[in-house]
């Protein structure tokens, strides 16, 4: 007797708890599950990329039947094929679109006016780097075009105008006049005249040659009641301009992004904190002129802050960090590439909080002064609240830090330890490293003469411990002996979705095969871990079925045996990097072409065992493969990007 079919409503409820890749697999069960997977509520965060070619026409019609809300159309130009793609999108996709991305497309004004007036439910529009659209300067110059655009964009909330070289006051005003409900706007990378008034105090604002602060201020004053987010990254904005912007009457910002604004000073940050105390997101990454004074001002003035990015501010020191972590609502804290930070004040700041701040994401990438003591204390204090930790290039941390992470941060989903070259197998296994016998014992050192680095036994300092010691290979008996001293191993982080161990050169098969066993792991990087072999690849293939991104470049011991096993078991792979793996041959690519139909990106550069014919063949067999890096294969330098 056959069991009754499960109701579509129940299937939709089940699919809500699955990630995108899991939903994609579940939709292949039968027609009922496929129909349930097309529910609009499940498609909100799924974006479909459409190429401006004839092959996309059938896909556009199919996506229209699904009522897909998020679409990105790439590689449009003036060709007849692109015009057909735009017309098809306007007919089938536009009525249901909530999010449209035309980033870097050479779309014409005629094509733009064919598509946009049909998008009556659009909430987010990205036309960044669409320079061909603004170069003529005639966009929305006709009254009919403006009226149609106003009717379509009346509900638009987010507009991205980044990297537009030809954006002028006239076209900016015409476009923003059509968006009365705008909540956020990005002018990142645009050429803006902040210190020059081309109108000399007059009411005119119609320059076709430049985008000035005057027209931007007029827009902000008009939209102050709805505007909540501004992005002026990579512009020449300075203290005076920031002060003028944040003091606009009625403006209550929640997000301000000022990445790589080299002219920003501590006074500008002080003005932001004074006039916009309701900010929840502040990004000052790469504002190199800022100092500790800015951090202290933020700590006292922005008490509702949730996401703070202070990366690449080289003058930032530990002094200011203690106060920053006193912000009770802080969830994301990024101080990457701040080379003077040791973490000691972070620990003090967290220790003084009761309860401890619930930081979810902590980025200490390239904070080279970090030591084990700070990492250990941070792990213990943050505990289960932390989901993402980046310690990339913290070159002095050792197995002690790894064991602290695995003992206290059990809810981690993202862990990046790339270029932490002191991490060994013992750390991942959660075991104490046996005392080495290669160095002299304490009694012997006490009686023997001391010597310095450059001279014999002058007595300036002790010799370096085990100066001629080679990397120790862990064997199964070693593991059995140390079981009595077991601690938490890497396998304790059962929720991991991303793990990066790039250039952790002391790792071997001993730890990789036993600890990287995560059913939900989606991204793994073992590039430059040159001691691993096919044994590690076979283990990963068997225990990490959800892998979507895998990087094993410069792993010289890998062969077809290990890679073919990975390819056969991880059918969800979308990005694969096997560059500089000389022992891999065409056999791996042949299996890859059959097993991994979702592959989007492949890097096989400098793989001497591959041929151009096999690379061209895999490009033909996998239609989703839009990026291939094949540099220096058989004397050629190929790079495909569709």
C-alpha positions as CSV (number, residue, x, y, z in Angstrom):
1,X,0.0,0.0,0.0
2,X,1.4,3.4,-1.0
3,X,1.7,6.1,1.6
4,X,-0.3,9.3,0.9
5,X,1.4,12.2,-0.7
6,X,2.7,14.9,1.7
7,X,0.8,18.2,1.5
8,X,2.6,21.0,-0.3
9,X,2.2,23.2,2.7
10,X,4.1,20.8,4.9
11,X,6.9,20.5,2.4
12,X,7.2,24.3,2.2
13,X,7.5,24.4,6.0
14,X,10.2,21.8,5.9
15,X,12.1,23.6,3.2
16,X,12.2,26.8,5.3
17,X,14.8,25.1,7.6
18,X,17.2,24.1,4.7
19,X,20.0,26.2,3.2
20,X,19.9,27.0,-0.5
21,X,21.9,24.0,-1.7
22,X,19.9,21.6,0.4
23,X,16.6,23.1,-1.0
24,X,18.1,22.7,-4.5
25,X,18.7,19.0,-3.9
26,X,15.3,18.5,-2.2
27,X,13.5,20.0,-5.1
28,X,14.6,17.1,-7.3
29,X,12.7,14.5,-5.2
30,X,9.5,14.7,-7.3
31,X,7.2,17.2,-8.9
32,X,5.4,18.0,-5.6
33,X,8.7,18.9,-3.9
34,X,9.8,20.9,-6.9
35,X,6.5,22.9,-6.8
36,X,6.9,23.5,-3.1
37,X,10.5,24.8,-3.6
38,X,9.2,27.5,-5.9
39,X,7.3,29.2,-3.2
40,X,8.0,33.0,-3.3
41,X,8.9,33.2,0.4
42,X,11.7,30.6,-0.2
43,X,13.1,32.6,-3.1
44,X,13.6,35.9,-1.4
45,X,17.3,35.5,-0.8
46,X,18.0,33.5,-3.9
47,X,19.4,35.5,-6.9
48,X,19.5,34.2,-10.4
49,X,22.3,35.3,-12.8
50,X,21.2,35.7,-16.4
51,X,23.7,36.2,-19.2
52,X,22.9,38.6,-22.1
53,X,23.0,35.8,-24.7
54,X,20.4,33.9,-26.7
55,X,20.8,30.8,-24.5
56,X,19.2,32.8,-21.7
57,X,15.9,33.3,-23.4
58,X,14.4,30.0,-22.5
59,X,15.7,30.4,-18.9
60,X,14.0,33.8,-18.6
61,X,10.7,32.4,-19.5
62,X,11.1,29.6,-17.0
63,X,12.1,32.0,-14.2
64,X,9.1,34.1,-15.1
65,X,6.7,31.2,-14.4
66,X,8.4,30.8,-11.0
67,X,7.8,34.5,-10.2
68,X,11.5,34.9,-9.1
69,X,12.0,38.1,-7.1
70,X,15.8,38.5,-7.4
71,X,17.6,38.6,-10.8
72,X,21.0,39.8,-12.0
73,X,21.4,40.4,-15.7
74,X,25.0,40.4,-16.9
75,X,27.0,41.3,-20.0
76,X,24.4,43.4,-21.8
77,X,25.5,45.5,-24.7
78,X,24.1,47.2,-27.9
79,X,23.7,43.9,-29.8
80,X,20.3,42.6,-31.1
81,X,20.6,39.5,-28.8
82,X,20.9,41.7,-25.7
83,X,17.9,43.7,-26.8
84,X,15.9,40.4,-27.1
85,X,17.1,39.4,-23.6
86,X,15.9,42.8,-22.1
87,X,12.5,42.5,-23.9
88,X,12.0,39.0,-22.6
89,X,13.0,40.0,-19.1
90,X,10.5,42.9,-19.3
91,X,7.8,40.6,-20.4
92,X,8.3,37.6,-18.1
93,X,10.4,38.7,-15.1
94,X,9.7,42.4,-14.5
95,X,6.2,42.2,-13.0
96,X,7.5,40.0,-10.1
97,X,10.9,41.5,-9.5
98,X,11.8,43.0,-6.1
99,X,15.6,43.0,-6.7
100,X,17.3,43.8,-10.0
101,X,21.0,44.0,-10.5
102,X,22.5,45.4,-13.7
103,X,26.0,45.8,-12.3
104,X,28.7,46.5,-15.0
105,X,26.4,46.0,-17.9
106,X,26.7,48.2,-21.0
107,X,23.0,48.7,-21.1
108,X,21.7,51.5,-23.3
109,X,19.1,54.1,-22.3
110,X,16.6,52.6,-24.7
111,X,17.0,49.1,-23.1
112,X,16.8,50.6,-19.6
113,X,13.6,52.3,-20.4
114,X,12.2,49.1,-21.9
115,X,12.9,47.2,-18.7
116,X,12.5,49.6,-15.7
117,X,8.9,50.8,-16.3
118,X,7.7,47.2,-16.2
119,X,9.2,46.6,-12.8
120,X,6.3,47.8,-10.7
121,X,7.3,46.0,-7.5
122,X,11.0,46.9,-7.4
123,X,12.5,47.5,-4.0
124,X,16.2,47.3,-4.8
125,X,18.0,48.5,-8.0
126,X,21.8,48.1,-8.7
127,X,23.1,50.0,-11.7
128,X,26.6,50.4,-10.4
129,X,29.4,50.7,-13.1
130,X,26.7,51.0,-15.8
131,X,28.7,53.9,-17.3
132,X,27.3,53.5,-20.8
133,X,23.9,54.4,-19.4
134,X,25.0,57.8,-18.0
135,X,27.7,58.8,-20.6
136,X,25.3,60.5,-23.1
137,X,23.7,62.6,-20.3
138,X,20.2,62.2,-21.7
139,X,18.8,59.7,-19.2
140,X,15.2,60.6,-18.2
141,X,15.4,63.8,-20.3
142,X,11.9,63.2,-21.8
143,X,8.8,63.9,-19.7
144,X,7.2,60.7,-20.8
145,X,10.2,58.7,-19.6
146,X,10.2,60.4,-16.2
147,X,6.5,59.7,-15.7
148,X,6.8,56.0,-16.5
149,X,9.9,55.7,-14.3
150,X,8.2,57.5,-11.3
151,X,5.3,55.1,-11.6
152,X,7.6,52.1,-11.5
153,X,10.1,53.3,-8.8
154,X,7.6,54.8,-6.4
155,X,8.4,51.9,-3.9
156,X,12.1,51.7,-4.5
157,X,14.0,51.6,-1.2
158,X,17.6,50.8,-2.1
159,X,19.6,52.4,-5.0
160,X,23.2,51.6,-5.9
161,X,25.0,54.2,-8.0
162,X,28.6,53.1,-7.2
163,X,31.5,53.6,-9.6
164,X,29.6,55.8,-12.2
165,X,32.2,58.0,-13.9
166,X,29.7,60.0,-15.8
167,X,27.1,60.6,-13.1
168,X,26.3,64.4,-13.1
169,X,24.1,66.7,-11.1
170,X,21.5,66.7,-13.8
171,X,21.1,62.9,-14.2
172,X,21.4,62.4,-10.4
173,X,18.6,64.8,-9.8
174,X,16.4,63.3,-12.6
175,X,16.8,59.8,-11.2
176,X,16.4,60.5,-7.5
177,X,13.3,62.6,-8.3
178,X,11.7,59.3,-9.4
179,X,12.4,57.5,-6.0
180,X,10.3,59.2,-3.3
181,X,10.6,56.2,-0.9
182,X,14.4,55.7,-1.0
183,X,15.9,54.4,2.3
184,X,19.5,53.9,1.2
185,X,21.8,55.1,-1.5
186,X,25.4,54.2,-2.5
187,X,27.6,56.7,-4.2
188,X,30.8,54.7,-3.6
189,X,33.6,55.4,-6.0
190,X,31.8,58.3,-7.7
191,X,33.7,61.5,-8.7
192,X,32.1,64.1,-6.3
193,X,33.1,67.7,-6.0
194,X,33.0,68.2,-2.2
195,X,35.0,71.4,-2.0
196,X,33.8,73.3,-5.0
197,X,30.5,75.0,-5.6
198,X,29.9,75.3,-9.4
199,X,26.8,77.4,-8.9
200,X,28.2,80.0,-6.6
201,X,25.2,80.1,-4.3
202,X,22.5,80.2,-7.0
203,X,19.5,77.8,-7.1
204,X,20.6,76.1,-10.3
205,X,21.7,72.5,-10.0
206,X,21.9,71.3,-13.5
207,X,25.6,70.6,-14.3
208,X,26.1,67.9,-17.0
209,X,29.8,67.7,-16.3
210,X,30.1,66.9,-12.5
211,X,28.4,65.6,-9.5
212,X,28.6,68.1,-6.6
213,X,27.9,68.1,-2.9
214,X,25.2,70.7,-3.5
215,X,22.9,68.4,-5.5
216,X,23.5,65.6,-3.0
217,X,22.6,67.8,-0.1
218,X,19.4,68.9,-1.9
219,X,18.5,65.2,-2.3
220,X,19.2,64.4,1.3
221,X,17.2,67.3,2.6
222,X,14.3,66.2,0.4
223,X,14.5,62.6,1.5
224,X,15.6,63.0,5.1
225,X,12.3,61.6,6.4
226,X,12.9,58.2,4.7
227,X,16.7,58.0,4.2
228,X,18.4,55.6,6.6
229,X,21.7,54.6,4.9
230,X,24.5,56.4,3.0
231,X,27.6,55.1,1.4
232,X,30.4,57.5,0.3
233,X,33.2,54.9,0.2
234,X,36.3,55.6,-1.9
235,X,35.4,59.3,-2.4
236,X,37.2,62.5,-1.4
237,X,34.8,63.3,1.4
238,X,36.3,65.3,4.2
239,X,35.5,66.7,7.6
240,X,33.5,69.7,6.4
241,X,31.4,67.6,4.0
242,X,30.7,65.0,6.7
243,X,29.7,67.6,9.2
244,X,27.3,69.2,6.7
245,X,25.7,65.9,5.7
246,X,25.1,64.6,9.2
247,X,23.6,67.9,10.4
248,X,20.8,67.9,7.8
249,X,17.5,68.5,9.7
250,X,15.4,65.5,10.2
251,X,18.0,63.0,9.0
252,X,18.2,59.9,11.3
253,X,20.8,57.5,9.8
254,X,21.1,53.9,10.8
255,X,24.0,52.9,8.5
256,X,27.0,55.0,7.3
257,X,29.7,53.5,5.2
258,X,32.9,55.5,4.6
259,X,35.4,52.8,3.5
260,X,38.9,54.1,2.3
261,X,38.0,57.7,2.7
262,X,41.6,58.9,3.1
263,X,40.7,62.5,4.0
264,X,38.5,61.6,7.0
265,X,39.8,62.9,10.4
266,X,38.9,62.3,14.0
267,X,36.8,65.5,13.9
268,X,34.6,64.0,11.2
269,X,33.9,60.9,13.3
270,X,33.2,63.2,16.3
271,X,30.6,65.0,14.2
272,X,29.0,61.7,13.1
273,X,28.7,60.5,16.7
274,X,27.2,63.9,17.9
275,X,24.6,64.3,15.2
276,X,23.7,60.7,14.4
277,X,23.6,58.8,17.7
278,X,21.1,56.3,16.4
279,X,23.6,54.6,14.0
280,X,23.6,50.8,14.1
281,X,26.2,50.2,11.4
282,X,29.4,52.2,10.9
283,X,32.1,51.2,8.5
284,X,35.4,53.2,8.6
285,X,37.6,50.5,7.1
286,X,40.8,52.0,5.5
287,X,40.3,55.5,6.8
288,X,44.0,55.7,7.6
289,X,44.1,59.2,9.2
290,X,41.9,58.1,12.2
291,X,43.4,57.4,15.6
292,X,42.4,56.1,19.0
293,X,40.4,59.4,19.6
294,X,37.8,58.3,17.0
295,X,37.4,54.9,18.7
296,X,36.9,56.5,22.1
297,X,34.4,58.9,20.6
298,X,32.4,56.0,19.0
299,X,32.4,54.1,22.3
300,X,30.8,57.1,24.2
301,X,28.5,58.4,21.4
302,X,27.0,55.4,19.5
303,X,25.4,53.3,22.2
304,X,23.1,51.5,19.7
305,X,25.9,50.3,17.4
306,X,25.6,46.7,16.3
307,X,28.2,46.5,13.5
308,X,31.5,48.3,13.7
309,X,34.3,48.0,11.1
310,X,37.7,49.6,11.9
311,X,40.0,47.5,9.7
312,X,43.2,48.9,8.2
313,X,43.3,51.8,10.6
314,X,47.1,51.5,11.3
315,X,47.1,54.0,14.1
316,X,44.6,52.2,16.2
317,X,46.0,50.7,19.4
318,X,44.8,48.6,22.3
319,X,44.1,51.7,24.4
320,X,40.7,52.4,22.7
321,X,39.4,48.9,22.4
322,X,38.4,48.4,26.0
323,X,35.9,51.2,25.7
324,X,34.5,50.0,22.4
325,X,33.5,46.6,23.8
326,X,31.4,48.4,26.4
327,X,28.8,49.0,23.7
328,X,26.1,46.6,24.9
329,X,24.5,45.9,21.5
330,X,27.7,45.3,19.6
331,X,27.5,42.1,17.4
332,X,30.1,42.6,14.7
333,X,33.6,43.9,15.5
334,X,36.3,44.1,12.8
335,X,39.8,45.4,13.5
336,X,41.6,43.5,10.8
337,X,45.0,44.7,9.7
338,X,45.4,46.9,12.8
339,X,49.0,45.8,13.4
340,X,49.4,47.3,16.9
341,X,46.6,45.4,18.5
342,X,47.6,42.6,20.9
343,X,44.1,41.8,22.3
344,X,45.0,42.5,25.9
345,X,42.6,45.5,26.2
346,X,39.9,43.5,24.4
347,X,40.1,41.0,27.2
348,X,39.9,43.7,29.8
349,X,36.9,45.3,28.2
350,X,35.0,42.1,27.9
351,X,35.9,41.1,31.5
352,X,34.5,44.3,32.9
353,X,31.1,43.7,31.2
354,X,28.3,41.9,33.1
355,X,26.8,40.2,31.2
356,X,29.5,39.9,28.5
357,X,28.8,41.6,25.2
358,X,27.2,39.1,22.7
359,X,29.7,39.5,19.8
360,X,28.7,37.2,17.0
361,X,31.5,38.1,14.5
362,X,35.1,38.9,15.5
363,X,37.7,39.7,12.8
364,X,41.3,39.9,13.9
365,X,42.8,39.2,10.4
366,X,46.5,40.2,10.2
367,X,46.7,41.4,13.8
368,X,50.2,40.0,14.0
369,X,50.8,41.0,17.6
370,X,48.0,38.6,18.9
371,X,49.3,35.9,21.2
372,X,47.9,32.7,22.7
373,X,47.0,34.4,26.0
374,X,44.7,36.9,24.4
375,X,43.0,34.3,22.1
376,X,42.5,31.9,25.1
377,X,40.9,34.7,27.2
378,X,38.7,35.9,24.4
379,X,37.5,32.4,23.6
380,X,36.6,31.8,27.3
381,X,34.8,35.2,27.6
382,X,32.8,35.1,24.3
383,X,31.8,31.4,24.6
384,X,28.7,30.3,22.8
385,X,27.8,33.8,21.4
386,X,30.6,33.8,18.8
387,X,29.7,32.4,15.3
388,X,32.5,33.7,13.2
389,X,36.2,34.1,14.1
390,X,39.0,35.2,11.7
391,X,42.6,34.9,12.9
392,X,44.2,34.7,9.5
393,X,47.9,35.7,9.6
394,X,48.0,35.9,13.4
395,X,51.4,34.2,13.0
396,X,52.3,33.7,16.6
397,X,49.3,31.8,17.8
398,X,49.9,28.1,18.4
399,X,48.0,24.9,19.4
400,X,47.1,26.5,22.7
401,X,44.8,28.9,20.8
402,X,43.3,26.1,18.8
403,X,42.4,24.1,21.9
404,X,40.9,27.2,23.5
405,X,38.7,27.7,20.4
406,X,37.6,24.1,20.3
407,X,36.9,24.1,24.0
408,X,34.9,27.3,24.4
409,X,33.5,28.3,21.0
410,X,31.3,25.4,20.3
411,X,28.8,27.4,18.2
412,X,31.3,28.6,15.6
413,X,30.1,28.5,12.0
414,X,33.1,30.2,10.4
415,X,36.8,29.7,11.4
416,X,39.7,31.1,9.5
417,X,43.2,30.2,10.6
418,X,45.1,30.7,7.4
419,X,48.8,31.4,7.6
420,X,49.0,30.4,11.3
421,X,52.0,28.4,10.6
422,X,52.7,27.3,14.2
423,X,49.5,25.2,14.4
424,X,50.2,21.5,14.3
425,X,48.3,18.2,14.1
426,X,48.3,18.1,17.9
427,X,46.2,21.2,18.1
428,X,43.6,20.0,15.8
429,X,43.5,16.6,17.5
430,X,43.1,18.3,20.9
431,X,46.1,16.5,22.4
432,X,49.2,17.5,24.4
433,X,52.3,17.3,22.3
434,X,54.8,14.9,23.9
435,X,57.9,16.5,25.3
436,X,60.6,16.4,22.6
437,X,63.9,14.7,23.5
438,X,65.9,16.5,20.9
439,X,67.0,19.4,23.2
440,X,69.2,19.3,26.3
441,X,67.4,18.8,29.6
442,X,67.4,21.4,32.3
443,X,70.2,20.0,34.4
444,X,72.4,19.7,31.4
445,X,71.7,23.2,30.3
446,X,72.5,24.5,33.8
447,X,76.0,23.0,33.7
448,X,76.9,23.6,30.1
449,X,78.3,26.9,28.9
450,X,75.9,29.4,27.4
451,X,76.4,30.9,23.9
452,X,74.9,33.6,21.8
453,X,73.5,33.6,18.3
454,X,76.7,34.8,16.6
455,X,79.5,33.8,19.0
456,X,80.6,30.6,20.7
457,X,80.0,30.4,24.5
458,X,80.2,34.0,25.4
459,X,77.1,33.6,27.6
460,X,74.6,36.2,26.2
461,X,71.6,33.9,25.6
462,X,70.6,30.3,25.5
463,X,70.7,28.4,22.2
464,X,67.4,28.1,20.3
465,X,65.5,25.0,21.4
466,X,65.8,22.1,18.9
467,X,67.4,24.3,16.3
468,X,67.9,21.4,13.9
469,X,64.5,19.8,14.7
470,X,62.5,18.6,11.7
471,X,58.7,18.5,11.5
472,X,57.5,15.7,13.7
473,X,55.3,13.1,12.0
474,X,52.4,11.9,14.2
475,X,51.8,8.2,14.1
476,X,48.8,6.1,15.3
477,X,50.8,4.9,18.4
478,X,51.4,8.6,19.4
479,X,47.6,9.2,19.2
480,X,46.8,6.2,21.3
481,X,49.4,7.2,24.0
482,X,48.0,10.7,24.3
483,X,44.4,9.6,24.7
484,X,44.7,9.9,28.4
485,X,45.2,13.7,28.0
486,X,42.4,14.3,25.5
487,X,41.0,17.8,25.2
488,X,38.5,19.2,22.8
489,X,39.5,18.6,19.2
490,X,38.5,20.4,16.1
491,X,35.7,17.9,15.6
492,X,33.9,19.5,18.5
493,X,32.9,22.4,16.3
494,X,30.0,20.5,14.8
495,X,28.3,23.6,13.3
496,X,31.2,24.6,11.1
497,X,30.2,25.8,7.6
498,X,33.5,27.4,6.6
499,X,37.1,26.3,7.6
500,X,40.3,27.9,6.2
501,X,43.6,26.4,7.1
502,X,45.6,27.9,4.2
503,X,49.4,27.6,4.6
504,X,49.2,25.8,8.0
505,X,52.2,23.9,6.8
506,X,52.7,21.7,9.8
507,X,49.4,19.9,9.3
508,X,49.4,16.4,7.9
509,X,47.0,13.6,7.1
510,X,47.0,12.6,10.7
511,X,44.8,15.4,11.8
512,X,43.0,16.1,8.5
513,X,41.6,12.6,8.2
514,X,40.4,12.4,11.8
515,X,39.1,15.9,12.5
516,X,37.7,17.4,9.3
517,X,34.4,15.5,9.4
518,X,31.6,18.0,9.2
519,X,28.4,17.2,7.4
520,X,27.4,20.8,7.1
521,X,30.8,22.2,5.9
522,X,30.4,24.2,2.8
523,X,33.8,25.9,2.3
524,X,37.3,24.4,3.0
525,X,40.7,25.7,2.1
526,X,43.8,23.6,2.5
527,X,45.9,25.4,0.0
528,X,49.7,25.3,0.7
529,X,49.3,22.5,3.2
530,X,51.8,20.6,1.2
531,X,52.2,17.5,3.4
532,X,48.6,16.2,2.8
533,X,48.1,13.3,0.4
534,X,45.3,11.5,-1.2
535,X,44.4,10.0,2.1
536,X,43.1,13.4,3.3
537,X,41.1,13.9,0.1
538,X,39.4,10.5,0.4
539,X,38.5,11.2,4.1
540,X,37.1,14.7,3.1
541,X,35.1,13.1,0.3
542,X,33.5,10.6,2.7
543,X,32.8,12.9,5.6
544,X,32.1,16.4,4.1
545,X,29.2,15.8,1.6
546,X,28.0,19.4,1.6
547,X,31.2,20.9,0.3
548,X,30.6,23.7,-2.2
549,X,34.0,25.4,-2.2
550,X,37.3,23.6,-2.1
551,X,40.8,25.0,-2.4
552,X,43.8,22.7,-2.4
553,X,46.2,24.7,-4.5
554,X,50.0,24.0,-4.2
555,X,49.4,20.6,-2.6
556,X,52.0,18.7,-4.6
557,X,51.3,15.2,-3.3
558,X,47.7,15.1,-4.5
559,X,46.9,12.8,-7.4
560,X,44.0,11.8,-9.5
561,X,43.1,9.1,-7.0
562,X,42.2,11.6,-4.2
563,X,40.7,14.3,-6.4
564,X,38.4,11.8,-8.3
565,X,37.1,10.5,-5.0
566,X,36.3,14.1,-3.8
567,X,34.6,14.9,-7.1
568,X,32.4,11.7,-7.0
569,X,31.2,12.4,-3.4
570,X,30.8,16.2,-3.3
571,X,28.4,16.8,-6.2
572,X,27.5,20.3,-4.9
573,X,30.9,21.7,-5.7
574,X,30.6,25.2,-7.3
575,X,34.2,26.4,-6.8
576,X,37.3,24.3,-7.1
577,X,40.9,25.4,-7.0
578,X,43.5,22.8,-7.8
579,X,46.2,25.1,-9.2
580,X,49.8,24.1,-9.0
581,X,48.9,20.4,-8.3
582,X,51.3,18.8,-10.9
583,X,50.2,15.2,-10.4
584,X,46.6,15.8,-11.4
585,X,45.8,14.8,-15.0
586,X,43.0,15.0,-17.5
587,X,41.3,12.0,-15.7
588,X,40.2,14.3,-12.9
589,X,38.6,16.8,-15.2
590,X,36.8,14.0,-17.1
591,X,35.2,12.8,-13.9
592,X,34.5,16.4,-12.8
593,X,32.6,17.1,-16.0
594,X,30.3,14.1,-15.3
595,X,29.8,14.5,-11.5
596,X,29.8,18.2,-10.8
597,X,27.0,19.8,-12.9
598,X,26.8,22.9,-10.6
599,X,30.4,23.9,-11.0
600,X,30.8,27.7,-11.6
601,X,34.5,28.4,-11.1
602,X,37.6,26.3,-11.8
603,X,41.3,27.1,-11.3
604,X,43.8,24.7,-12.8
605,X,46.6,27.2,-13.4
606,X,50.1,25.7,-13.6
607,X,48.9,22.1,-13.5
608,X,51.5,20.5,-15.8
609,X,49.6,17.2,-16.0
610,X,46.6,18.8,-17.8
611,X,46.0,19.6,-21.4
612,X,44.2,22.4,-23.2
613,X,41.9,20.0,-24.8
614,X,40.5,18.7,-21.5
615,X,40.0,22.2,-20.2
616,X,38.0,23.2,-23.3
617,X,36.0,20.0,-23.1
618,X,34.9,20.6,-19.5
619,X,33.8,24.1,-20.4
620,X,31.6,22.6,-23.1
621,X,30.1,19.9,-20.9
622,X,29.3,22.1,-17.8
623,X,27.1,25.0,-18.9
624,X,27.2,26.7,-15.5
625,X,31.0,27.0,-15.6
626,X,31.5,30.7,-16.2
627,X,35.0,31.2,-14.9
628,X,38.1,29.1,-15.7
629,X,41.7,30.0,-14.8
630,X,44.1,28.0,-16.8
631,X,47.3,30.0,-16.7
632,X,50.5,28.5,-18.0
633,X,49.0,25.2,-19.2
634,X,51.0,23.7,-22.0
635,X,52.8,27.0,-22.6
636,X,49.6,29.1,-22.8
637,X,48.0,31.7,-20.5
638,X,44.2,31.2,-20.7
639,X,41.5,32.8,-18.6
640,X,37.9,32.4,-19.4
641,X,35.2,34.5,-17.8
642,X,31.7,34.4,-19.1
